[in-house]
Amino acid sequence: MVRLTPRALIRFQMPRQGKPMVYPYTIAAKWSHWNIAYEWKMNWTFRYTLYGMMTVFPFVWFIDSTVNSPSAKATYKRLKKLEHEKEHEEHRWADISGRYANK
C-alpha cells in the first residue's frame, strides 16, 4: 500500500484530459472560466455594485456595532420587560363580561 504524505499530495497533479469542456457544468468550472477583468471593464453594473458595497459597508458596520453594544442590549431588554409587564397588567384587569365570559 502506498502512503501519501502531505508533501506528495501538494506535488500531485491530475492527468490532463483530452479537451476542455464545451459547457462548464459545475460551479467551480464556471468560476474558473469567468473572466473578471472583462467583467470589470465591460459591465458597469458589476463595477458600480462593488463601489456601492464599499461605500455602504462602513455605515452598516457602524450601525451594527452601535445597535449590538452592551448598553443598547440592556436598554432593549429593559424596555421589553416593561412592555411585557404593561401587557400583563392590561390582560389581568381586562373586562371578561362579554360574549366569551363563560368559556
N, C-alpha and C positions, 0 to 999 in steps of 0.2 A: 504494500500500500504506500502510495506517495504522500508525503506530508508537505502541505503547502504552508510556508511561513508568510508572515505579513509582507516581508520584503519581496518574496516571489510573487505575491498577489499584485503588488504595485507594478512590477515589470510585466505581468501577464497581459497579453493583448488577444482580443478575439480575432479569429481568422477572417480575412476580408471576404465579403460576399461578392457575387457576380456583378450586380449593378445596383445603383441606388433605387429606392422605392419611387414608383410613379406618384403615389399619393401617400403622404405620411399619416398612418392610421393612429398612432399613439400620441399622447400629449408630448412626451419627450421628443419624439421625432418632429412634431410640429414646431416645438420651441427651437430645435436645432436648425430648422430650415428658415426660421424667422429672421429677417434682416432688420435689425434695429436702426442702423444708420439710414437705411432707405425710409423707414417709417418716420424717423426724426426729421428728415429733410422734406419729405413729400406730404406728410399727414399733419395738418395744423391742429386737428382735434387731439391727437396724441400728445403733441408738444404742449398745447395750452392746458390739457388736463394735468400734466406733470407740473407745469408752472403754477396752476391753481392749487394743487395739493401742497406744494412747497410754501405757498403764500398762506394758506389756511392752517397748516399744521401748528405753528406757534400759538395761534389763538385758541385752537382746540385743546392744546396741551395746557395752556394757562387756565382755561375754564375747567378742565378736568381736574387739575391739581387743586384748584380753589374749591370746587364742589366736594371733592373727596378728602378734604382736610379733616383732621380730627375734630376741630371746633364746629365745622359745618355738620359733621355726622352727629355730634352731640346735640346741636340745635335741632336737627331733623328728628332725632329720637325724642327729645323733649316735646316738640310740637305734636308729634304723632301720639304721644302718651296723653297730652292734654285733649287732643281731638277724640281719642278713644274714651276718656273719662266723660267728656261732654256728651258724646253719643250714648254712653251707658246711662247717664242720668236722664237724658231725654226719653229713652225707652223704659226706664224704670218708672217714671211718673206719667207714662202715656195713658191716654184715655182708652180703656178697653170696653166701654159700654156701647157697643155698636153691633154691627151685623155679625161679627166674628167673636163676640164676647164669650159664648159658651163652647167654643171649640178648643 
